[in-house]
Amino acid sequence: MAIVYSTDESFQQDVAEGVVLVDFWATWCGPCKMIAPVLEELDADLDGKATIVKVDVDQNQETAAQFGIMSIPTLLVFKDGKPVDKTVGFHPKEALADLLAKHM
């Protein structure tokens, strides 16, 4: 599967089904740039078992505010539309895979 770039308008639909890892990020954020290739690798490894969604906090302030995003990158795990887990900052692929595995 491919990483989904979500907007305020599409967010609820993008996280509605299954396990979804949402990356709240911004173009100017150094750690966000570091985690981007990690998420791409993770997406390839997941092989469709979970979805990765990215939300640019500058362009989608409504969604960022709704979930109280104060620092980025913040990664939220959703299961069938509901937030079930959260982590902040850069993490290696293995840590993110473990975070998702708890909810699959």
N, CA, C and O atoms as a GROMACS GRO file, in nm:
protein
  416
    1MET      N    1   0.085  -0.119   0.000
    1MET     CA    2   0.000   0.000   0.000
    1MET      C    3   0.088   0.124   0.000
    1MET      O    4   0.208   0.118   0.027
    2ALA      N    5   0.028   0.234  -0.030
    2ALA     CA    6   0.102   0.360  -0.029
    2ALA      C    7   0.061   0.441   0.093
    2ALA      O    8  -0.048   0.425   0.149
    3ILE      N    9   0.151   0.528   0.134
    3ILE     CA   10   0.121   0.618   0.244
    3ILE      C   11   0.014   0.716   0.198
    3ILE      O   12   0.020   0.768   0.087
    4VAL      N   13  -0.084   0.742   0.284
    4VAL     CA   14  -0.196   0.830   0.252
    4VAL      C   15  -0.168   0.968   0.310
    4VAL      O   16  -0.134   0.980   0.428
    5TYR      N   17  -0.182   1.072   0.229
    5TYR     CA   18  -0.169   1.209   0.278
    5TYR      C   19  -0.310   1.261   0.304
    5TYR      O   20  -0.389   1.280   0.212
    6SER      N   21  -0.338   1.283   0.431
    6SER     CA   22  -0.473   1.316   0.474
    6SER      C   23  -0.491   1.467   0.494
    6SER      O   24  -0.394   1.540   0.514
    7THR      N   25  -0.615   1.511   0.487
    7THR     CA   26  -0.650   1.651   0.509
    7THR      C   27  -0.758   1.659   0.617
    7THR      O   28  -0.813   1.557   0.658
    8ASP      N   29  -0.788   1.780   0.662
    8ASP     CA   30  -0.897   1.798   0.758
    8ASP      C   31  -1.025   1.734   0.704
    8ASP      O   32  -1.103   1.676   0.780
    9GLU      N   33  -1.047   1.747   0.574
    9GLU     CA   34  -1.170   1.697   0.512
    9GLU      C   35  -1.174   1.545   0.504
    9GLU      O   36  -1.281   1.485   0.521
   10SER      N   37  -1.060   1.482   0.479
   10SER     CA   38  -1.060   1.336   0.457
   10SER      C   39  -1.021   1.254   0.579
   10SER      O   40  -1.030   1.132   0.576
   11PHE      N   41  -0.977   1.321   0.687
   11PHE     CA   42  -0.915   1.249   0.799
   11PHE      C   43  -1.002   1.138   0.857
   11PHE      O   44  -0.957   1.025   0.871
   12GLN      N   45  -1.127   1.169   0.892
   12GLN     CA   46  -1.213   1.068   0.955
   12GLN      C   47  -1.228   0.944   0.867
   12GLN      O   48  -1.227   0.831   0.916
   13GLN      N   49  -1.241   0.966   0.739
   13GLN     CA   50  -1.253   0.854   0.644
   13GLN      C   51  -1.121   0.777   0.635
   13GLN      O   52  -1.122   0.654   0.622
   14ASP      N   53  -1.008   0.849   0.641
   14ASP     CA   54  -0.877   0.785   0.627
   14ASP      C   55  -0.843   0.694   0.744
   14ASP      O   56  -0.765   0.600   0.728
   15VAL      N   57  -0.900   0.720   0.864
   15VAL     CA   58  -0.868   0.638   0.981
   15VAL      C   59  -0.984   0.547   1.022
   15VAL      O   60  -0.978   0.483   1.127
   16ALA      N   61  -1.089   0.542   0.941
   16ALA     CA   62  -1.213   0.474   0.982
   16ALA      C   63  -1.200   0.322   0.997
   16ALA      O   64  -1.268   0.264   1.081
   17GLU      N   65  -1.114   0.258   0.917
   17GLU     CA   66  -1.110   0.111   0.917
   17GLU      C   67  -0.973   0.057   0.949
   17GLU      O   68  -0.871   0.107   0.901
   18GLY      N   69  -0.972  -0.048   1.032
   18GLY     CA   70  -0.849  -0.120   1.061
   18GLY      C   71  -0.753  -0.042   1.148
   18GLY      O   72  -0.792   0.053   1.216
   19VAL      N   73  -0.626  -0.084   1.146
   19VAL     CA   74  -0.521  -0.020   1.225
   19VAL      C   75  -0.450   0.082   1.136
   19VAL      O   76  -0.405   0.051   1.026
   20VAL      N   77  -0.442   0.206   1.187
   20VAL     CA   78  -0.384   0.316   1.111
   20VAL      C   79  -0.282   0.389   1.198
   20VAL      O   80  -0.313   0.428   1.311
   21LEU      N   81  -0.162   0.408   1.146
   21LEU     CA   82  -0.060   0.489   1.213
   21LEU      C   83  -0.062   0.628   1.149
   21LEU      O   84  -0.036   0.642   1.030
   22VAL      N   85  -0.094   0.729   1.229
   22VAL     CA   86  -0.101   0.866   1.177
   22VAL      C   87   0.022   0.944   1.222
   22VAL      O   88   0.051   0.953   1.342
   23ASP      N   89   0.092   1.001   1.125
   23ASP     CA   90   0.210   1.082   1.150
   23ASP      C   91   0.172   1.229   1.134
   23ASP      O   92   0.144   1.275   1.023
   24PHE      N   93   0.170   1.303   1.246
   24PHE     CA   94   0.149   1.447   1.241
   24PHE      C   95   0.285   1.511   1.224
   24PHE      O   96   0.373   1.493   1.308
   25TRP      N   97   0.305   1.587   1.115
   25TRP     CA   98   0.436   1.636   1.075
   25TRP      C   99   0.426   1.775   1.013
   25TRP      O  100   0.317   1.828   0.993
   26ALA      N  101   0.542   1.834   0.982
   26ALA     CA  102   0.548   1.960   0.907
   26ALA      C  103   0.676   1.960   0.824
   26ALA      O  104   0.773   1.893   0.857
   27THR      N  105   0.674   2.037   0.716
   27THR     CA  106   0.788   2.040   0.623
   27THR      C  107   0.914   2.093   0.687
   27THR      O  108   1.024   2.056   0.646
   28TRP      N  109   0.903   2.181   0.787
   28TRP     CA  110   1.019   2.246   0.849
   28TRP      C  111   1.077   2.166   0.966
   28TRP      O  112   1.176   2.208   1.026
   29CYS      N  113   1.018   2.053   0.999
   29CYS     CA  114   1.054   1.977   1.120
   29CYS      C  115   1.163   1.874   1.088
   29CYS      O  116   1.142   1.781   1.010
   30GLY      N  117   1.281   1.892   1.151
   30GLY     CA  118   1.394   1.801   1.129
   30GLY      C  119   1.364   1.655   1.161
   30GLY      O  120   1.384   1.569   1.076
   31PRO      N  121   1.316   1.625   1.285
   31PRO     CA  122   1.284   1.485   1.318
   31PRO      C  123   1.176   1.425   1.226
   31PRO      O  124   1.174   1.304   1.203
   32CYS      N  125   1.087   1.510   1.175
   32CYS     CA  126   0.983   1.462   1.081
   32CYS      C  127   1.049   1.413   0.952
   32CYS      O  128   1.009   1.311   0.895
   33LYS      N  129   1.151   1.486   0.907
   33LYS     CA  130   1.224   1.446   0.786
   33LYS      C  131   1.299   1.316   0.809
   33LYS      O  132   1.311   1.233   0.719
   34MET      N  133   1.349   1.297   0.933
   34MET     CA  134   1.422   1.175   0.966
   34MET      C  135   1.330   1.053   0.969
   34MET      O  136   1.370   0.943   0.931
   35ILE      N  137   1.206   1.072   1.014
   35ILE     CA  138   1.116   0.959   1.031
   35ILE      C  139   1.046   0.920   0.899
   35ILE      O  140   0.995   0.809   0.886
   36ALA      N  141   1.043   1.012   0.802
   36ALA     CA  142   0.973   0.985   0.676
   36ALA      C  143   1.021   0.857   0.606
   36ALA      O  144   0.938   0.775   0.570
   37PRO      N  145   1.154   0.837   0.585
   37PRO     CA  146   1.197   0.712   0.520
   37PRO      C  147   1.169   0.588   0.606
   37PRO      O  148   1.148   0.479   0.553
   38VAL      N  149   1.170   0.605   0.739
   38VAL     CA  150   1.140   0.494   0.829
   38VAL      C  151   0.994   0.451   0.806
   38VAL      O  152   0.964   0.331   0.801
   39LEU      N  153   0.905   0.548   0.793
   39LEU     CA  154   0.764   0.517   0.770
   39LEU      C  155   0.743   0.450   0.634
   39LEU      O  156   0.658   0.362   0.620
   40GLU      N  157   0.820   0.492   0.534
   40GLU     CA  158   0.810   0.430   0.401
   40GLU      C  159   0.853   0.284   0.407
   40GLU      O  160   0.789   0.197   0.346
   41GLU      N  161   0.961   0.256   0.479
   41GLU     CA  162   1.007   0.117   0.495
   41GLU      C  163   0.902   0.036   0.571
   41GLU      O  164   0.870  -0.077   0.533
   42LEU      N  165   0.849   0.094   0.678
   42LEU     CA  166   0.749   0.026   0.759
   42LEU      C  167   0.625  -0.006   0.676
   42LEU      O  168   0.568  -0.114   0.686
   43ASP      N  169   0.585   0.090   0.593
   43ASP     CA  170   0.468   0.070   0.506
   43ASP      C  171   0.490  -0.050   0.415
   43ASP      O  172   0.399  -0.130   0.395
   44ALA      N  173   0.610  -0.062   0.358
   44ALA     CA  174   0.642  -0.176   0.271
   44ALA      C  175   0.637  -0.307   0.350
   44ALA      O  176   0.587  -0.408   0.301
   45ASP      N  177   0.691  -0.304   0.473
   45ASP     CA  178   0.693  -0.425   0.557
   45ASP      C  179   0.552  -0.468   0.598
   45ASP      O  180   0.524  -0.588   0.609
   46LEU      N  181   0.465  -0.371   0.621
   46LEU     CA  182   0.329  -0.402   0.670
   46LEU      C  183   0.246  -0.474   0.565
   46LEU      O  184   0.154  -0.550   0.598
   47ASP      N  185   0.278  -0.451   0.437
   47ASP     CA  186   0.212  -0.523   0.329
   47ASP      C  187   0.059  -0.517   0.340
   47ASP      O  188  -0.009  -0.617   0.319
   48GLY      N  189   0.006  -0.399   0.374
   48GLY     CA  190  -0.139  -0.382   0.378
   48GLY      C  191  -0.207  -0.421   0.508
   48GLY      O  192  -0.328  -0.406   0.520
   49LYS      N  193  -0.130  -0.472   0.606
   49LYS     CA  194  -0.192  -0.513   0.733
   49LYS      C  195  -0.233  -0.392   0.818
   49LYS      O  196  -0.320  -0.403   0.905
   50ALA      N  197  -0.171  -0.278   0.792
   50ALA     CA  198  -0.206  -0.152   0.857
   50ALA      C  199  -0.179  -0.041   0.756
   50ALA      O  200  -0.107  -0.061   0.659
   51THR      N  201  -0.237   0.075   0.781
   51THR     CA  202  -0.221   0.188   0.691
   51THR      C  203  -0.141   0.297   0.761
   51THR      O  204  -0.154   0.317   0.882
   52ILE      N  205  -0.058   0.367   0.685
   52ILE     CA  206   0.013   0.483   0.738
   52ILE      C  207  -0.045   0.608   0.672
   52ILE      O  208  -0.055   0.617   0.550
   53VAL      N  209  -0.083   0.703   0.758
   53VAL     CA  210  -0.143   0.828   0.713
   53VAL      C  211  -0.057   0.942   0.764
   53VAL      O  212  -0.016   0.942   0.880
   54LYS      N  213  -0.030   1.040   0.678
   54LYS     CA  214   0.046   1.158   0.719
   54LYS      C  215  -0.044   1.281   0.717
   54LYS      O  216  -0.121   1.301   0.623
   55VAL      N  217  -0.033   1.363   0.823
   55VAL     CA  218  -0.111   1.486   0.832
   55VAL      C  219  -0.014   1.602   0.853
   55VAL      O  220   0.054   1.609   0.955
   56ASP      N  221  -0.008   1.694   0.756
   56ASP     CA  222   0.074   1.814   0.767
   56ASP      C  223   0.002   1.911   0.861
   56ASP      O  224  -0.106   1.962   0.828
   57VAL      N  225   0.061   1.936   0.980
   57VAL     CA  226  -0.007   2.016   1.082
   57VAL      C  227  -0.026   2.162   1.039
   57VAL      O  228  -0.119   2.228   1.087
   58ASP      N  229   0.060   2.213   0.951
   58ASP     CA  230   0.044   2.352   0.906
   58ASP      C  231  -0.075   2.367   0.813
   58ASP      O  232  -0.143   2.469   0.814
   59GLN      N  233  -0.100   2.264   0.731
   59GLN     CA  234  -0.209   2.272   0.634
   59GLN      C  235  -0.340   2.215   0.688
   59GLN      O  236  -0.446   2.237   0.629
   60ASN      N  237  -0.335   2.143   0.800
   60ASN     CA  238  -0.454   2.077   0.855
   60ASN      C  239  -0.463   2.102   1.005
   60ASN      O  240  -0.461   2.010   1.086
   61GLN      N  241  -0.474   2.230   1.040
   61GLN     CA  242  -0.469   2.272   1.180
   61GLN      C  243  -0.589   2.222   1.259
   61GLN      O  244  -0.580   2.200   1.380
   62GLU      N  245  -0.702   2.205   1.192
   62GLU     CA  246  -0.824   2.158   1.259
   62GLU      C  247  -0.802   2.018   1.318
   62GLU      O  248  -0.833   1.993   1.434
   63THR      N  249  -0.748   1.928   1.236
   63THR     CA  250  -0.724   1.790   1.281
   63THR      C  251  -0.616   1.788   1.390
   63THR      O  252  -0.631   1.717   1.489
   64ALA      N  253  -0.509   1.864   1.372
   64ALA     CA  254  -0.403   1.870   1.473
   64ALA      C  255  -0.458   1.919   1.606
   64ALA      O  256  -0.425   1.865   1.711
   65ALA      N  257  -0.542   2.022   1.602
   65ALA     CA  258  -0.602   2.077   1.725
   65ALA      C  259  -0.696   1.975   1.790
   65ALA      O  260  -0.700   1.963   1.912
   66GLN      N  261  -0.771   1.904   1.707
   66GLN     CA  262  -0.868   1.806   1.757
   66GLN      C  263  -0.799   1.700   1.845
   66GLN      O  264  -0.858   1.652   1.942
   67PHE      N  265  -0.676   1.665   1.812
   67PHE     CA  266  -0.605   1.561   1.886
   67PHE      C  267  -0.496   1.620   1.977
   67PHE      O  268  -0.412   1.546   2.029
   68GLY      N  269  -0.499   1.752   1.997
   68GLY     CA  270  -0.407   1.816   2.091
   68GLY      C  271  -0.261   1.800   2.056
   68GLY      O  272  -0.177   1.782   2.145
   69ILE      N  273  -0.228   1.806   1.928
   69ILE     CA  274  -0.089   1.789   1.885
   69ILE      C  275  -0.009   1.914   1.921
   69ILE      O  276  -0.034   2.022   1.867
   70MET      N  277   0.087   1.899   2.012
   70MET     CA  278   0.169   2.012   2.059
   70MET      C  279   0.311   2.005   2.005
   70MET      O  280   0.373   2.109   1.981
   71SER      N  281   0.363   1.885   1.985
   71SER     CA  282   0.498   1.872   1.931
   71SER      C  283   0.495   1.766   1.821
   71SER      O  284   0.413   1.674   1.823
   72ILE      N  285   0.586   1.782   1.726
   72ILE     CA  286   0.589   1.688   1.613
   72ILE      C  287   0.731   1.635   1.597
   72ILE      O  288   0.826   1.702   1.636
   73PRO      N  289   0.747   1.515   1.540
   73PRO     CA  290   0.637   1.429   1.497
   73PRO      C  291   0.564   1.365   1.616
   73PRO      O  292   0.626   1.316   1.710
   74THR      N  293   0.432   1.366   1.608
   74THR     CA  294   0.349   1.288   1.699
   74THR      C  295   0.285   1.179   1.616
   74THR      O  296   0.230   1.206   1.509
   75LEU      N  297   0.292   1.055   1.664
   75LEU     CA  298   0.232   0.942   1.593
   75LEU      C  299   0.120   0.885   1.678
   75LEU      O  300   0.140   0.845   1.793
   76LEU      N  301   0.001   0.882   1.620
   76LEU     CA  302  -0.115   0.824   1.688
   76LEU      C  303  -0.153   0.695   1.616
   76LEU      O  304  -0.149   0.688   1.494
   77VAL      N  305  -0.189   0.594   1.694
   77VAL     CA  306  -0.241   0.470   1.636
   77VAL      C  307  -0.392   0.472   1.652
   77VAL      O  308  -0.444   0.492   1.762
   78PHE      N  309  -0.462   0.452   1.541
   78PHE     CA  310  -0.608   0.443   1.542
   78PHE      C  311  -0.648   0.299   1.513
   78PHE      O  312  -0.583   0.230   1.434
   79LYS      N  313  -0.754   0.256   1.576
   79LYS     CA  314  -0.812   0.126   1.544
   79LYS      C  315  -0.960   0.148   1.520
   79LYS      O  316  -1.034   0.190   1.609
   80ASP      N  317  -1.003   0.120   1.397
   80ASP     CA  318  -1.142   0.140   1.356
   80ASP      C  319  -1.193   0.278   1.395
   80ASP      O  320  -1.303   0.292   1.450
   81GLY      N  321  -1.112   0.380   1.366
   81GLY     CA  322  -1.155   0.518   1.383
   81GLY      C  323  -1.130   0.580   1.520
   81GLY      O  324  -1.155   0.699   1.539
   82LYS      N  325  -1.082   0.500   1.616
   82LYS     CA  326  -1.060   0.553   1.751
   82LYS      C  327  -0.911   0.551   1.787
   82LYS      O  328  -0.842   0.452   1.761
   83PRO      N  329  -0.861   0.662   1.846
   83PRO     CA  330  -0.719   0.663   1.886
   83PRO      C  331  -0.696   0.567   2.003
   83PRO      O  332  -0.768   0.571   2.102
   84VAL      N  333  -0.595   0.480   1.990
   84VAL     CA  334  -0.568   0.378   2.092
   84VAL      C  335  -0.426   0.385   2.148
   84VAL      O  336  -0.396   0.322   2.250
   85ASP      N  337  -0.337   0.461   2.082
   85ASP     CA  338  -0.199   0.469   2.130
   85ASP      C  339  -0.133   0.594   2.072
   85ASP      O  340  -0.180   0.652   1.974
   86LYS      N  341  -0.021   0.636   2.136
   86LYS     CA  342   0.044   0.760   2.094
   86LYS      C  343   0.192   0.755   2.130
   86LYS      O  344   0.231   0.698   2.233
   87THR      N  345   0.275   0.814   2.045
   87THR     CA  346   0.416   0.831   2.075
   87THR      C  347   0.462   0.962   2.011
   87THR      O  348   0.409   1.003   1.908
   88VAL      N  349   0.561   1.025   2.072
   88VAL     CA  350   0.610   1.154   2.022
   88VAL      C  351   0.759   1.145   1.995
   88VAL      O  352   0.834   1.084   2.072
   89GLY      N  353   0.802   1.205   1.884
   89GLY     CA  354   0.944   1.209   1.851
   89GLY      C  355   0.985   1.099   1.754
   89GLY      O  356   0.903   1.017   1.713
   90PHE      N  357   1.112   1.100   1.720
   90PHE     CA  358   1.166   1.001   1.627
   90PHE      C  359   1.180   0.866   1.696
   90PHE      O  360   1.224   0.858   1.811
   91HIS      N  361   1.142   0.760   1.626
   91HIS     CA  362   1.160   0.623   1.676
   91HIS      C  363   1.208   0.536   1.560
   91HIS      O  364   1.169   0.559   1.446
   92PRO      N  365   1.292   0.435   1.589
   92PRO     CA  366   1.334   0.343   1.482
   92PRO      C  367   1.216   0.257   1.436
   92PRO      O  368   1.115   0.244   1.504
   93LYS      N  369   1.233   0.200   1.318
   93LYS     CA  370   1.127   0.120   1.256
   93LYS      C  371   1.078   0.008   1.348
   93LYS      O  372   0.958  -0.017   1.356
   94GLU      N  373   1.171  -0.058   1.416
   94GLU     CA  374   1.133  -0.172   1.502
   94GLU      C  375   1.037  -0.126   1.612
   94GLU      O  376   0.940  -0.196   1.643
   95ALA      N  377   1.064  -0.010   1.672
   95ALA     CA  378   0.978   0.042   1.779
   95ALA      C  379   0.839   0.073   1.727
   95ALA      O  380   0.739   0.046   1.794
   96LEU      N  381   0.832   0.130   1.606
   96LEU     CA  382   0.701   0.162   1.547
   96LEU      C  383   0.627   0.034   1.509
   96LEU      O  384   0.505   0.026   1.524
   97ALA      N  385   0.700  -0.065   1.460
   97ALA     CA  386   0.638  -0.193   1.424
   97ALA      C  387   0.580  -0.259   1.550
   97ALA      O  388   0.470  -0.314   1.546
   98ASP      N  389   0.654  -0.253   1.662
   98ASP     CA  390   0.605  -0.308   1.788
   98ASP      C  391   0.480  -0.234   1.835
   98ASP      O  392   0.384  -0.295   1.883
   99LEU      N  393   0.482  -0.100   1.822
   99LEU     CA  394   0.366  -0.019   1.862
   99LEU      C  395   0.241  -0.062   1.785
   99LEU      O  396   0.134  -0.078   1.843
  100LEU      N  397   0.256  -0.080   1.655
  100LEU     CA  398   0.142  -0.123   1.572
  100LEU      C  399   0.099  -0.266   1.603
  100LEU      O  400  -0.020  -0.296   1.606
  101ALA      N  401   0.197  -0.354   1.626
  101ALA     CA  402   0.167  -0.497   1.648
  101ALA      C  403   0.076  -0.516   1.768
  101ALA      O  404  -0.005  -0.609   1.770
  102LYS      N  405   0.088  -0.429   1.869
  102LYS     CA  406   0.002  -0.439   1.988
  102LYS      C  407  -0.146  -0.426   1.955
  102LYS      O  408  -0.231  -0.471   2.032
  103HIS      N  409  -0.177  -0.364   1.840
  103HIS     CA  410  -0.317  -0.333   1.808
  103HIS      C  411  -0.369  -0.411   1.687
  103HIS      O  412  -0.483  -0.393   1.645
  104MET      N  413  -0.286  -0.498   1.632
  104MET     CA  414  -0.328  -0.573   1.512
  104MET      C  415  -0.382  -0.710   1.549
  104MET      O  416  -0.422  -0.786   1.462
   0.00000   0.00000   0.00000
